[in-house]
Amino acid sequence: MGGDLYSACSNPHGVRLVMGDVRGKGITAIETVSIVLGAFREASHDERTLPEMAARPEKTLDRDRADRDGGHDPELRLTGRRFPTPARLLSTLVDDVQRFSGGLTSDDMALLATHKPLPRPAR
């Protein structure tokens, strides 16, 4: 999955069009595309000028980044660490989330761990 995006909107200010390609791929690119398209759709109805239109998605992305910086990012916290078993990964992740949340686990939380065996060295 990539980060291509495009949308068009017609309103009293004219026809507005956005096209772009978010750097990266996967869920992160999809999240960014969603944020940009949502901001574009709102701005296309609210903003009169193109500079104002262009500023809205950037402002929304900045706010989203700030929100994320104050949140818990398990990928960032666990990248580069090795776990002997999927069960150890899950328990480490649960402990990390509990530390972040102050021990609260009243919200829904689903965990999934997979194991991909390393290829055996050629002899």
MOPAC internal coordinates of N, CA, C and O (Angstrom, degrees):
PM7 1SCF
backbone

  N    0.0000 0     0.00 0     0.00 0    0    0    0
  C    1.4374 1     0.00 0     0.00 0    1    0    0
  C    1.5152 1   108.46 1     0.00 0    2    1    0
  O    1.2310 1   121.82 1   -44.24 1    3    2    1
  N    1.2974 1   114.12 1   135.76 1    3    2    1
  C    1.4421 1   118.47 1  -176.81 1    5    3    2
  C    1.5011 1   112.60 1  -112.53 1    6    5    3
  O    1.2310 1   121.50 1    10.30 1    7    6    5
  N    1.3089 1   114.74 1  -169.70 1    7    6    5
  C    1.4462 1   120.42 1  -175.92 1    9    7    6
  C    1.5064 1   114.23 1  -115.23 1   10    9    7
  O    1.2310 1   120.09 1  -151.35 1   11   10    9
  N    1.3440 1   117.44 1    28.65 1   11   10    9
  C    1.4615 1   119.49 1   176.87 1   13   11   10
  C    1.5211 1   109.00 1   -70.14 1   14   13   11
  O    1.2310 1   120.92 1   -38.62 1   15   14   13
  N    1.3349 1   115.85 1   141.38 1   15   14   13
  C    1.4537 1   119.13 1   177.76 1   17   15   14
  C    1.5133 1   110.11 1  -142.98 1   18   17   15
  O    1.2310 1   121.04 1   -33.31 1   19   18   17
  N    1.3069 1   115.61 1   146.69 1   19   18   17
  C    1.4502 1   121.83 1   174.44 1   21   19   18
  C    1.5172 1   108.41 1  -160.83 1   22   21   19
  O    1.2310 1   121.30 1   -32.74 1   23   22   21
  N    1.3220 1   115.12 1   147.26 1   23   22   21
  C    1.4501 1   121.16 1   177.38 1   25   23   22
  C    1.5161 1   107.68 1  -164.37 1   26   25   23
  O    1.2310 1   120.93 1   -27.72 1   27   26   25
  N    1.3339 1   115.82 1   152.28 1   27   26   25
  C    1.4600 1   121.89 1   176.39 1   29   27   26
  C    1.5175 1   108.09 1  -134.74 1   30   29   27
  O    1.2310 1   121.32 1   -32.73 1   31   30   29
  N    1.3230 1   115.08 1   147.27 1   31   30   29
  C    1.4516 1   120.43 1  -178.93 1   33   31   30
  C    1.5234 1   108.27 1  -146.06 1   34   33   31
  O    1.2310 1   120.71 1   -48.01 1   35   34   33
  N    1.3179 1   116.25 1   131.99 1   35   34   33
  C    1.4533 1   121.69 1   176.23 1   37   35   34
  C    1.5238 1   108.33 1  -107.23 1   38   37   35
  O    1.2310 1   120.72 1   -47.00 1   39   38   37
  N    1.3336 1   116.24 1   133.00 1   39   38   37
  C    1.4577 1   120.70 1  -179.37 1   41   39   38
  C    1.5235 1   108.40 1  -153.86 1   42   41   39
  O    1.2310 1   119.36 1     1.18 1   43   42   41
  N    1.3244 1   118.82 1  -178.82 1   43   42   41
  C    1.4676 1   120.07 1  -178.15 1   45   43   42
  C    1.5306 1   114.64 1   -58.85 1   46   45   43
  O    1.2310 1   119.70 1   158.93 1   47   46   45
  N    1.3316 1   118.17 1   -21.07 1   47   46   45
  C    1.4626 1   121.08 1   179.89 1   49   47   46
  C    1.5243 1   111.95 1   -83.90 1   50   49   47
  O    1.2310 1   119.65 1   168.53 1   51   50   49
  N    1.3196 1   118.26 1   -11.47 1   51   50   49
  C    1.4568 1   122.69 1  -178.59 1   53   51   50
  C    1.5176 1   110.53 1   127.76 1   54   53   51
  O    1.2310 1   121.36 1     9.89 1   55   54   53
  N    1.3089 1   115.00 1  -170.11 1   55   54   53
  C    1.4655 1   120.40 1   176.59 1   57   55   54
  C    1.5148 1   107.70 1   -92.54 1   58   57   55
  O    1.2310 1   121.07 1   -51.14 1   59   58   57
  N    1.2938 1   115.55 1   128.86 1   59   58   57
  C    1.4656 1   121.35 1   179.40 1   61   59   58
  C    1.5199 1   108.39 1  -113.39 1   62   61   59
  O    1.2310 1   120.38 1   -41.07 1   63   62   61
  N    1.3154 1   116.87 1   138.93 1   63   62   61
  C    1.4598 1   122.66 1  -177.42 1   65   63   62
  C    1.5184 1   108.90 1  -136.92 1   66   65   63
  O    1.2310 1   121.09 1   -43.21 1   67   66   65
  N    1.3212 1   115.53 1   136.79 1   67   66   65
  C    1.4576 1   119.99 1   174.17 1   69   67   66
  C    1.5216 1   107.41 1  -129.04 1   70   69   67
  O    1.2310 1   120.83 1   -43.50 1   71   70   69
  N    1.3241 1   116.01 1   136.50 1   71   70   69
  C    1.4648 1   122.45 1   174.81 1   73   71   70
  C    1.5124 1   106.38 1  -139.95 1   74   73   71
  O    1.2310 1   121.21 1   -40.07 1   75   74   73
  N    1.3147 1   115.28 1   139.93 1   75   74   73
  C    1.4478 1   117.70 1   179.39 1   77   75   74
  C    1.5089 1   112.49 1  -168.56 1   78   77   75
  O    1.2310 1   121.53 1    -3.02 1   79   78   77
  N    1.2976 1   114.68 1   176.98 1   79   78   77
  C    1.4547 1   122.57 1   177.84 1   81   79   78
  C    1.5217 1   107.13 1  -140.89 1   82   81   79
  O    1.2310 1   121.23 1   -68.12 1   83   82   81
  N    1.3153 1   115.25 1   111.88 1   83   82   81
  C    1.4537 1   120.69 1   179.04 1   85   83   82
  C    1.5214 1   108.58 1   -75.36 1   86   85   83
  O    1.2310 1   120.52 1   -45.90 1   87   86   85
  N    1.3206 1   116.61 1   134.10 1   87   86   85
  C    1.4582 1   121.02 1   178.46 1   89   87   86
  C    1.5233 1   109.07 1   -65.44 1   90   89   87
  O    1.2310 1   120.56 1   -46.20 1   91   90   89
  N    1.3080 1   116.53 1   133.80 1   91   90   89
  C    1.4553 1   121.26 1   179.35 1   93   91   90
  C    1.5103 1   111.42 1   106.18 1   94   93   91
  O    1.2310 1   121.57 1     6.84 1   95   94   93
  N    1.3231 1   114.60 1  -173.16 1   95   94   93
  C    1.4580 1   120.16 1   179.26 1   97   95   94
  C    1.5197 1   108.63 1  -155.05 1   98   97   95
  O    1.2310 1   120.83 1    -5.35 1   99   98   97
  N    1.2945 1   116.02 1   174.65 1   99   98   97
  C    1.4529 1   120.49 1   178.87 1  101   99   98
  C    1.5143 1   111.94 1    81.56 1  102  101   99
  O    1.2310 1   121.25 1    20.15 1  103  102  101
  N    1.3214 1   115.22 1  -159.85 1  103  102  101
  C    1.4626 1   121.62 1  -172.85 1  105  103  102
  C    1.5238 1   112.54 1   -62.83 1  106  105  103
  O    1.2310 1   119.57 1   145.53 1  107  106  105
  N    1.3187 1   118.42 1   -34.47 1  107  106  105
  C    1.4588 1   120.77 1   179.37 1  109  107  106
  C    1.5209 1   110.79 1   -64.01 1  110  109  107
  O    1.2310 1   120.40 1   135.87 1  111  110  109
  N    1.3294 1   116.84 1   -44.13 1  111  110  109
  C    1.4662 1   120.31 1   177.69 1  113  111  110
  C    1.5224 1   111.03 1   -65.12 1  114  113  111
  O    1.2310 1   120.40 1   140.56 1  115  114  113
  N    1.3195 1   116.84 1   -39.44 1  115  114  113
  C    1.4582 1   120.44 1   179.43 1  117  115  114
  C    1.5293 1   110.62 1   -63.82 1  118  117  115
  O    1.2310 1   120.23 1   137.86 1  119  118  117
  N    1.3259 1   117.17 1   -42.14 1  119  118  117
  C    1.4683 1   120.59 1   177.83 1  121  119  118
  C    1.5271 1   110.68 1   -61.32 1  122  121  119
  O    1.2310 1   120.55 1   136.31 1  123  122  121
  N    1.3262 1   116.55 1   -43.69 1  123  122  121
  C    1.4644 1   120.38 1  -179.32 1  125  123  122
  C    1.5238 1   110.59 1   -64.81 1  126  125  123
  O    1.2310 1   120.21 1   136.69 1  127  126  125
  N    1.3406 1   117.21 1   -43.31 1  127  126  125
  C    1.4662 1   121.02 1   177.17 1  129  127  126
  C    1.5212 1   109.90 1   -58.18 1  130  129  127
  O    1.2310 1   120.30 1   134.89 1  131  130  129
  N    1.3178 1   117.03 1   -45.11 1  131  130  129
  C    1.4618 1   121.24 1  -179.94 1  133  131  130
  C    1.5239 1   111.66 1   -59.54 1  134  133  131
  O    1.2310 1   120.51 1   136.07 1  135  134  133
  N    1.3176 1   116.62 1   -43.93 1  135  134  133
  C    1.4631 1   121.34 1   179.62 1  137  135  134
  C    1.5239 1   110.61 1   -63.99 1  138  137  135
  O    1.2310 1   120.35 1   133.37 1  139  138  137
  N    1.3278 1   116.94 1   -46.63 1  139  138  137
  C    1.4662 1   120.98 1  -178.17 1  141  139  138
  C    1.5241 1   110.79 1   -64.21 1  142  141  139
  O    1.2310 1   120.12 1   134.40 1  143  142  141
  N    1.3317 1   117.37 1   -45.60 1  143  142  141
  C    1.4675 1   119.58 1  -179.16 1  145  143  142
  C    1.5261 1   111.74 1   -65.31 1  146  145  143
  O    1.2310 1   120.13 1   139.47 1  147  146  145
  N    1.3227 1   117.35 1   -40.53 1  147  146  145
  C    1.4592 1   119.92 1   177.35 1  149  147  146
  C    1.5187 1   111.69 1   -61.81 1  150  149  147
  O    1.2310 1   120.45 1   135.06 1  151  150  149
  N    1.3265 1   116.74 1   -44.94 1  151  150  149
  C    1.4642 1   121.02 1   178.64 1  153  151  150
  C    1.5230 1   110.51 1   -64.31 1  154  153  151
  O    1.2310 1   120.27 1   139.33 1  155  154  153
  N    1.3320 1   117.09 1   -40.67 1  155  154  153
  C    1.4648 1   120.57 1   178.59 1  157  155  154
  C    1.5217 1   111.04 1   -61.68 1  158  157  155
  O    1.2310 1   120.17 1   134.04 1  159  158  157
  N    1.3009 1   117.28 1   -45.96 1  159  158  157
  C    1.4693 1   120.60 1  -177.74 1  161  159  158
  C    1.5250 1   111.21 1   -62.65 1  162  161  159
  O    1.2310 1   120.61 1   139.11 1  163  162  161
  N    1.3281 1   116.44 1   -40.89 1  163  162  161
  C    1.4644 1   119.40 1   177.37 1  165  163  162
  C    1.5234 1   110.49 1   -67.68 1  166  165  163
  O    1.2310 1   120.32 1   132.71 1  167  166  165
  N    1.3148 1   117.00 1   -47.29 1  167  166  165
  C    1.4653 1   120.90 1  -177.10 1  169  167  166
  C    1.5208 1   111.72 1   -64.73 1  170  169  167
  O    1.2310 1   119.98 1   147.22 1  171  170  169
  N    1.3178 1   117.64 1   -32.78 1  171  170  169
  C    1.4666 1   119.69 1  -177.74 1  173  171  170
  C    1.5206 1   111.54 1   -62.71 1  174  173  171
  O    1.2310 1   120.13 1   154.97 1  175  174  173
  N    1.3222 1   117.35 1   -25.03 1  175  174  173
  C    1.4622 1   120.68 1   177.70 1  177  175  174
  C    1.5237 1   112.30 1   -94.51 1  178  177  175
  O    1.2310 1   120.25 1   153.76 1  179  178  177
  N    1.3231 1   117.13 1   -26.24 1  179  178  177
  C    1.4646 1   120.80 1  -173.86 1  181  179  178
  C    1.5200 1   114.03 1   -95.14 1  182  181  179
  O    1.2310 1   119.87 1   143.89 1  183  182  181
  N    1.3133 1   117.85 1   -36.11 1  183  182  181
  C    1.4652 1   121.21 1  -171.17 1  185  183  182
  C    1.5254 1   110.90 1   -95.81 1  186  185  183
  O    1.2310 1   120.82 1   -41.55 1  187  186  185
  N    1.3376 1   116.04 1   138.45 1  187  186  185
  C    1.4675 1   120.90 1  -177.79 1  189  187  186
  C    1.5321 1   112.48 1   -86.09 1  190  189  187
  O    1.2310 1   120.44 1   142.11 1  191  190  189
  N    1.3584 1   116.76 1   -37.89 1  191  190  189
  C    1.4624 1   119.16 1  -172.69 1  193  191  190
  C    1.5266 1   111.19 1  -105.82 1  194  193  191
  O    1.2310 1   121.57 1   -21.98 1  195  194  193
  N    1.3239 1   114.61 1   158.02 1  195  194  193
  C    1.4672 1   118.99 1   178.93 1  197  195  194
  C    1.5272 1   112.68 1   -65.90 1  198  197  195
  O    1.2310 1   118.68 1   141.19 1  199  198  197
  N    1.3512 1   120.12 1   -38.81 1  199  198  197
  C    1.4699 1   118.18 1   175.87 1  201  199  198
  C    1.5335 1   112.23 1   -59.83 1  202  201  199
  O    1.2310 1   120.29 1   140.95 1  203  202  201
  N    1.3210 1   117.04 1   -39.05 1  203  202  201
  C    1.4672 1   119.64 1   176.70 1  205  203  202
  C    1.5285 1   110.33 1   -65.27 1  206  205  203
  O    1.2310 1   121.11 1   140.73 1  207  206  205
  N    1.3277 1   115.49 1   -39.27 1  207  206  205
  C    1.4738 1   120.35 1   177.31 1  209  207  206
  C    1.5280 1   110.56 1   -60.38 1  210  209  207
  O    1.2310 1   120.97 1   134.33 1  211  210  209
  N    1.3111 1   115.75 1   -45.67 1  211  210  209
  C    1.4708 1   120.13 1  -176.93 1  213  211  210
  C    1.5249 1   111.49 1   -67.61 1  214  213  211
  O    1.2310 1   120.20 1   149.09 1  215  214  213
  N    1.3200 1   117.23 1   -30.91 1  215  214  213
  C    1.4621 1   120.40 1  -177.62 1  217  215  214
  C    1.5250 1   112.13 1   -73.64 1  218  217  215
  O    1.2310 1   119.83 1   150.68 1  219  218  217
  N    1.3149 1   117.93 1   -29.32 1  219  218  217
  C    1.4690 1   120.66 1  -173.25 1  221  219  218
  C    1.5343 1   112.75 1   -62.32 1  222  221  219
  O    1.2310 1   118.43 1   127.28 1  223  222  221
  N    1.3356 1   120.60 1   -52.72 1  223  222  221
  C    1.4754 1   118.25 1   179.15 1  225  223  222
  C    1.5259 1   112.98 1   -59.64 1  226  225  223
  O    1.2310 1   120.62 1   142.59 1  227  226  225
  N    1.3372 1   116.41 1   -37.41 1  227  226  225
  C    1.4770 1   119.34 1   179.25 1  229  227  226
  C    1.5296 1   110.65 1   -63.70 1  230  229  227
  O    1.2310 1   120.58 1   136.44 1  231  230  229
  N    1.3256 1   116.50 1   -43.56 1  231  230  229
  C    1.4649 1   121.24 1   178.67 1  233  231  230
  C    1.5318 1   110.17 1   -62.95 1  234  233  231
  O    1.2310 1   120.59 1   138.22 1  235  234  233
  N    1.3178 1   116.48 1   -41.78 1  235  234  233
  C    1.4634 1   120.67 1   179.50 1  237  235  234
  C    1.5223 1   110.98 1   -65.12 1  238  237  235
  O    1.2310 1   119.94 1   138.46 1  239  238  237
  N    1.3353 1   117.71 1   -41.54 1  239  238  237
  C    1.4644 1   120.92 1   177.67 1  241  239  238
  C    1.5340 1   110.73 1   -64.01 1  242  241  239
  O    1.2310 1   120.30 1   139.23 1  243  242  241
  N    1.3339 1   117.03 1   -40.77 1  243  242  241
  C    1.4735 1   120.06 1   177.67 1  245  243  242
  C    1.5264 1   110.75 1   -60.66 1  246  245  243
  O    1.2310 1   120.29 1   136.66 1  247  246  245
  N    1.3302 1   117.04 1   -43.34 1  247  246  245
  C    1.4626 1   120.86 1   179.30 1  249  247  246
  C    1.5234 1   110.53 1   -64.33 1  250  249  247
  O    1.2310 1   120.33 1   138.91 1  251  250  249
  N    1.3328 1   116.98 1   -41.09 1  251  250  249
  C    1.4621 1   120.48 1   179.02 1  253  251  250
  C    1.5242 1   110.72 1   -63.48 1  254  253  251
  O    1.2310 1   120.13 1   137.49 1  255  254  253
  N    1.3347 1   117.35 1   -42.51 1  255  254  253
  C    1.4721 1   120.87 1   177.66 1  257  255  254
  C    1.5256 1   111.06 1   -60.72 1  258  257  255
  O    1.2310 1   120.62 1   137.34 1  259  258  257
  N    1.3274 1   116.41 1   -42.66 1  259  258  257
  C    1.4693 1   120.42 1   179.53 1  261  259  258
  C    1.5213 1   110.28 1   -63.79 1  262  261  259
  O    1.2310 1   120.28 1   139.16 1  263  262  261
  N    1.3365 1   117.06 1   -40.84 1  263  262  261
  C    1.4632 1   120.57 1   177.55 1  265  263  262
  C    1.5216 1   110.76 1   -62.13 1  266  265  263
  O    1.2310 1   120.66 1   137.93 1  267  266  265
  N    1.3204 1   116.35 1   -42.07 1  267  266  265
  C    1.4606 1   120.54 1  -178.87 1  269  267  266
  C    1.5217 1   111.75 1   -68.43 1  270  269  267
  O    1.2310 1   120.53 1   143.39 1  271  270  269
  N    1.3329 1   116.59 1   -36.61 1  271  270  269
  C    1.4619 1   119.34 1   179.99 1  273  271  270
  C    1.5246 1   111.38 1   -62.23 1  274  273  271
  O    1.2310 1   120.26 1   151.89 1  275  274  273
  N    1.3153 1   117.11 1   -28.11 1  275  274  273
  C    1.4525 1   120.88 1   178.53 1  277  275  274
  C    1.5148 1   112.35 1   -89.14 1  278  277  275
  O    1.2310 1   120.46 1  -179.78 1  279  278  277
  N    1.3210 1   116.72 1     0.22 1  279  278  277
  C    1.4609 1   120.79 1  -176.43 1  281  279  278
  C    1.5132 1   112.15 1  -104.72 1  282  281  279
  O    1.2310 1   121.76 1     9.86 1  283  282  281
  N    1.2949 1   114.23 1  -170.14 1  283  282  281
  C    1.4604 1   121.42 1  -178.03 1  285  283  282
  C    1.5206 1   108.44 1  -103.42 1  286  285  283
  O    1.2310 1   119.96 1   -56.80 1  287  286  285
  N    1.3059 1   117.68 1   123.20 1  287  286  285
  C    1.4539 1   122.62 1   179.31 1  289  287  286
  C    1.5249 1   108.92 1  -118.43 1  290  289  287
  O    1.2310 1   120.15 1   -85.86 1  291  290  289
  N    1.3455 1   117.31 1    94.14 1  291  290  289
  C    1.4624 1   119.31 1  -176.64 1  293  291  290
  C    1.5241 1   113.26 1   -60.86 1  294  293  291
  O    1.2310 1   119.99 1   145.34 1  295  294  293
  N    1.3204 1   117.62 1   -34.66 1  295  294  293
  C    1.4649 1   119.31 1  -179.50 1  297  295  294
  C    1.5228 1   110.25 1   -62.60 1  298  297  295
  O    1.2310 1   120.82 1   134.28 1  299  298  297
  N    1.3228 1   116.05 1   -45.72 1  299  298  297
  C    1.4599 1   120.55 1   179.79 1  301  299  298
  C    1.5296 1   110.72 1   -63.52 1  302  301  299
  O    1.2310 1   120.37 1   140.53 1  303  302  301
  N    1.3154 1   116.91 1   -39.47 1  303  302  301
  C    1.4595 1   121.50 1  -176.07 1  305  303  302
  C    1.5322 1   113.00 1   -75.90 1  306  305  303
  O    1.2310 1   119.91 1   154.80 1  307  306  305
  N    1.3388 1   117.78 1   -25.20 1  307  306  305
  C    1.4631 1   120.12 1  -174.80 1  309  307  306
  C    1.5245 1   114.00 1  -108.75 1  310  309  307
  O    1.2310 1   120.15 1   170.45 1  311  310  309
  N    1.3338 1   117.32 1    -9.55 1  311  310  309
  C    1.4647 1   120.10 1  -179.00 1  313  311  310
  C    1.5234 1   110.42 1   -60.47 1  314  313  311
  O    1.2310 1   121.28 1   -45.54 1  315  314  313
  N    1.3110 1   115.15 1   134.46 1  315  314  313
  C    1.4593 1   121.19 1   178.43 1  317  315  314
  C    1.5147 1   114.10 1    90.04 1  318  317  315
  O    1.2310 1   120.38 1   168.81 1  319  318  317
  N    1.3131 1   116.88 1   -11.19 1  319  318  317
  C    1.4726 1   119.67 1   178.26 1  321  319  318
  C    1.5211 1   108.30 1   -89.47 1  322  321  319
  O    1.2310 1   120.67 1   -29.36 1  323  322  321
  N    1.3109 1   116.33 1   150.64 1  323  322  321
  C    1.4718 1   121.86 1   178.06 1  325  323  322
  C    1.5158 1   108.43 1  -115.49 1  326  325  323
  O    1.2310 1   121.52 1   -36.06 1  327  326  325
  N    1.3211 1   114.70 1   143.94 1  327  326  325
  C    1.4530 1   121.38 1  -179.10 1  329  327  326
  C    1.5174 1   108.45 1  -127.31 1  330  329  327
  O    1.2310 1   119.96 1   -47.35 1  331  330  329
  N    1.3252 1   117.68 1   132.65 1  331  330  329
  C    1.4622 1   120.15 1  -175.73 1  333  331  330
  C    1.5332 1   113.34 1   -67.10 1  334  333  331
  O    1.2310 1   120.42 1   153.44 1  335  334  333
  N    1.3183 1   116.80 1   -26.56 1  335  334  333
  C    1.4633 1   120.22 1  -178.66 1  337  335  334
  C    1.5281 1   109.43 1  -144.94 1  338  337  335
  O    1.2310 1   120.01 1   -22.63 1  339  338  337
  N    1.3268 1   117.58 1   157.37 1  339  338  337
  C    1.4594 1   119.59 1   173.72 1  341  339  338
  C    1.5319 1   112.25 1   -58.62 1  342  341  339
  O    1.2310 1   120.10 1   144.59 1  343  342  341
  N    1.3331 1   117.42 1   -35.41 1  343  342  341
  C    1.4672 1   120.70 1   178.90 1  345  343  342
  C    1.5273 1   110.82 1   -61.69 1  346  345  343
  O    1.2310 1   119.82 1   141.29 1  347  346  345
  N    1.3346 1   117.94 1   -38.71 1  347  346  345
  C    1.4720 1   121.40 1   179.10 1  349  347  346
  C    1.5324 1   110.00 1   -67.29 1  350  349  347
  O    1.2310 1   120.44 1   140.20 1  351  350  349
  N    1.3304 1   116.77 1   -39.80 1  351  350  349
  C    1.4605 1   120.51 1   176.16 1  353  351  350
  C    1.5291 1   110.29 1   -59.74 1  354  353  351
  O    1.2310 1   120.31 1   132.17 1  355  354  353
  N    1.3343 1   117.01 1   -47.83 1  355  354  353
  C    1.4578 1   120.89 1  -179.67 1  357  355  354
  C    1.5246 1   112.31 1   -61.84 1  358  357  355
  O    1.2310 1   120.14 1   134.89 1  359  358  357
  N    1.3183 1   117.34 1   -45.11 1  359  358  357
  C    1.4625 1   119.28 1  -179.20 1  361  359  358
  C    1.5320 1   110.88 1   -65.90 1  362  361  359
  O    1.2310 1   120.06 1   142.26 1  363  362  361
  N    1.3219 1   117.48 1   -37.74 1  363  362  361
  C    1.4641 1   121.06 1   176.65 1  365  363  362
  C    1.5182 1   110.43 1   -63.78 1  366  365  363
  O    1.2310 1   120.59 1   137.76 1  367  366  365
  N    1.3265 1   116.48 1   -42.24 1  367  366  365
  C    1.4561 1   120.83 1   179.67 1  369  367  366
  C    1.5262 1   111.08 1   -64.80 1  370  369  367
  O    1.2310 1   120.11 1   135.41 1  371  370  369
  N    1.3232 1   117.40 1   -44.59 1  371  370  369
  C    1.4642 1   121.01 1   178.04 1  373  371  370
  C    1.5274 1   110.28 1   -60.73 1  374  373  371
  O    1.2310 1   120.05 1   134.06 1  375  374  373
  N    1.3202 1   117.52 1   -45.94 1  375  374  373
  C    1.4681 1   121.02 1   178.43 1  377  375  374
  C    1.5281 1   111.16 1   -59.35 1  378  377  375
  O    1.2310 1   120.56 1   138.06 1  379  378  377
  N    1.3311 1   116.53 1   -41.94 1  379  378  377
  C    1.4569 1   121.57 1  -179.36 1  381  379  378
  C    1.5327 1   110.65 1   -64.45 1  382  381  379
  O    1.2310 1   120.13 1   135.45 1  383  382  381
  N    1.3217 1   117.35 1   -44.55 1  383  382  381
  C    1.4663 1   121.48 1   178.92 1  385  383  382
  C    1.5282 1   110.27 1   -64.33 1  386  385  383
  O    1.2310 1   120.18 1   139.45 1  387  386  385
  N    1.3244 1   117.26 1   -40.55 1  387  386  385
  C    1.4639 1   120.29 1   179.44 1  389  387  386
  C    1.5328 1   111.21 1   -65.35 1  390  389  387
  O    1.2310 1   120.18 1   141.25 1  391  390  389
  N    1.3246 1   117.26 1   -38.75 1  391  390  389
  C    1.4684 1   119.97 1   175.97 1  393  391  390
  C    1.5269 1   109.69 1   -62.60 1  394  393  391
  O    1.2310 1   120.56 1   135.28 1  395  394  393
  N    1.3207 1   116.54 1   -44.72 1  395  394  393
  C    1.4666 1   120.79 1  -179.41 1  397  395  394
  C    1.5268 1   111.38 1   -63.09 1  398  397  395
  O    1.2310 1   120.39 1   138.84 1  399  398  397
  N    1.3277 1   116.87 1   -41.16 1  399  398  397
  C    1.4701 1   120.97 1  -174.85 1  401  399  398
  C    1.5205 1   112.88 1   -89.73 1  402  401  399
  O    1.2310 1   120.01 1  -176.12 1  403  402  401
  N    1.3191 1   117.59 1     3.88 1  403  402  401
  C    1.4532 1   119.66 1  -178.38 1  405  403  402
  C    1.5223 1   112.64 1    73.78 1  406  405  403
  O    1.2310 1   120.64 1  -154.25 1  407  406  405
  N    1.3137 1   116.38 1    25.75 1  407  406  405
  C    1.4575 1   121.08 1   178.47 1  409  407  406
  C    1.5121 1   114.25 1    89.93 1  410  409  407
  O    1.2310 1   120.58 1   177.35 1  411  410  409
  N    1.3391 1   116.49 1    -2.65 1  411  410  409
  C    1.4610 1   119.28 1  -178.95 1  413  411  410
  C    1.5241 1   110.85 1   -81.89 1  414  413  411
  O    1.2310 1   120.89 1   -49.21 1  415  414  413
  N    1.3045 1   115.90 1   130.79 1  415  414  413
  C    1.4733 1   120.35 1   175.25 1  417  415  414
  C    1.5215 1   108.86 1  -133.32 1  418  417  415
  O    1.2310 1   120.40 1  -142.60 1  419  418  417
  N    1.3312 1   116.83 1    37.40 1  419  418  417
  C    1.4557 1   119.77 1  -178.66 1  421  419  418
  C    1.5255 1   111.97 1   -77.07 1  422  421  419
  O    1.2310 1   120.01 1   157.18 1  423  422  421
  N    1.3349 1   117.58 1   -22.82 1  423  422  421
  C    1.4602 1   119.83 1   176.86 1  425  423  422
  C    1.5172 1   109.65 1   -78.23 1  426  425  423
  O    1.2310 1   121.56 1   -18.91 1  427  426  425
  N    1.3277 1   114.61 1   161.09 1  427  426  425
  C    1.4651 1   118.91 1   176.73 1  429  427  426
  C    1.5203 1   109.17 1   -64.90 1  430  429  427
  O    1.2310 1   121.04 1   -40.07 1  431  430  429
  N    1.3168 1   115.61 1   139.93 1  431  430  429
  C    1.4486 1   120.15 1   177.99 1  433  431  430
  C    1.5158 1   107.12 1  -144.76 1  434  433  431
  O    1.2310 1   120.46 1   -57.00 1  435  434  433
  N    1.3176 1   116.73 1   123.00 1  435  434  433
  C    1.4540 1   121.03 1   178.19 1  437  435  434
  C    1.5236 1   107.90 1  -118.35 1  438  437  435
  O    1.2310 1   120.55 1   -41.36 1  439  438  437
  N    1.2963 1   116.56 1   138.64 1  439  438  437
  C    1.4579 1   121.69 1  -178.97 1  441  439  438
  C    1.5168 1   109.72 1  -126.75 1  442  441  439
  O    1.2310 1   121.15 1   -37.84 1  443  442  441
  N    1.3068 1   115.41 1   142.16 1  443  442  441
  C    1.4520 1   121.38 1   178.35 1  445  443  442
  C    1.5241 1   107.45 1  -139.47 1  446  445  443
  O    1.2310 1   120.95 1   -48.86 1  447  446  445
  N    1.2969 1   115.79 1   131.14 1  447  446  445
  C    1.4636 1   119.91 1   175.40 1  449  447  446
  C    1.5169 1   107.69 1  -128.38 1  450  449  447
  O    1.2310 1   120.95 1   -41.83 1  451  450  449
  N    1.3062 1   115.78 1   138.17 1  451  450  449
  C    1.4639 1   120.48 1   177.03 1  453  451  450
  C    1.5133 1   108.34 1  -122.01 1  454  453  451
  O    1.2310 1   121.32 1   -20.16 1  455  454  453
  N    1.2847 1   115.08 1   159.84 1  455  454  453
  C    1.4537 1   120.30 1  -179.79 1  457  455  454
  C    1.5181 1   108.25 1  -127.03 1  458  457  455
  O    1.2310 1   121.03 1   -54.52 1  459  458  457
  N    1.3029 1   115.64 1   125.48 1  459  458  457
  C    1.4609 1   121.35 1   176.23 1  461  459  458
  C    1.5244 1   106.26 1  -116.86 1  462  461  459
  O    1.2310 1   120.35 1   -70.48 1  463  462  461
  N    1.3324 1   116.93 1   109.52 1  463  462  461
  C    1.4618 1   118.16 1  -179.14 1  465  463  462
  C    1.5341 1   111.15 1   -61.06 1  466  465  463
  O    1.2310 1   121.10 1   -37.31 1  467  466  465
  N    1.3067 1   115.50 1   142.69 1  467  466  465
  C    1.4553 1   120.39 1   175.43 1  469  467  466
  C    1.5162 1   109.52 1   -71.67 1  470  469  467
  O    1.2310 1   120.02 1   -36.27 1  471  470  469
  N    1.3245 1   117.57 1   143.73 1  471  470  469
  C    1.4654 1   119.61 1   178.02 1  473  471  470
  C    1.5279 1   110.37 1   -64.06 1  474  473  471
  O    1.2310 1   121.10 1   -35.18 1  475  474  473
  N    1.3002 1   115.51 1   144.82 1  475  474  473
  C    1.4668 1   119.42 1   177.42 1  477  475  474
  C    1.5123 1   109.92 1   -75.47 1  478  477  475
  O    1.2310 1   120.30 1   -39.35 1  479  478  477
  N    1.3094 1   117.04 1   140.65 1  479  478  477
  C    1.4732 1   119.48 1   178.81 1  481  479  478
  C    1.5242 1   110.55 1   -63.71 1  482  481  479
  O    1.2310 1   121.05 1   -37.29 1  483  482  481
  N    1.3099 1   115.60 1   142.71 1  483  482  481
  C    1.4759 1   120.96 1   177.18 1  485  483  482
  C    1.5153 1   109.04 1   -68.47 1  486  485  483
  O    1.2310 1   121.07 1   -37.04 1  487  486  485
  N    1.3207 1   115.55 1   142.96 1  487  486  485
  C    1.4657 1   119.30 1   179.46 1  489  487  486
  C    1.4977 1   111.35 1  -102.28 1  490  489  487
  O    1.2310 1   120.10 1   180.00 1  491  490  489

